[in-house]
Amino acid sequence: NVACRFDTAVNRIMRGVSTKYLQNYSNWFVAVERAKKEKSSPEKVGRQLLKRYQAWDLFTNIEAHYKSFIQAYSERTYRCPVKRSWKSQNWNSGVIQVSAAF
């Protein structure tokens, strides 16, 4: 049962997750499940992950996405932002596509 495996991954392997990042964790779970189903080698999985250059942009800008979501769809005010930044934040996709080619 997929729901049971996802529940196990969230509650036991990751020991709980923030609902703010639940989509990221579910995407990770899907990638792991596909790799197990296809019996992919770690190298192949790594290459597939590098091809998904949008994932890093989404991950590094999750706070901005969360802020816009709260402001657009919630009565609550956005507060307590994460004060974390990445050197590669807001890279253009061309840079990431070139690095994924290697």
Secondary structure, DSSP 8 states (H G I E B T S, - for coil): -HHHHHHHIIIIIS----GGGHHHHHHHHHHHHHHHHHT--HHHHHHHHHH-HHHHHHHHTHHHHHHHHHHHH-SS----------TTTT--HHHHHHHHT-
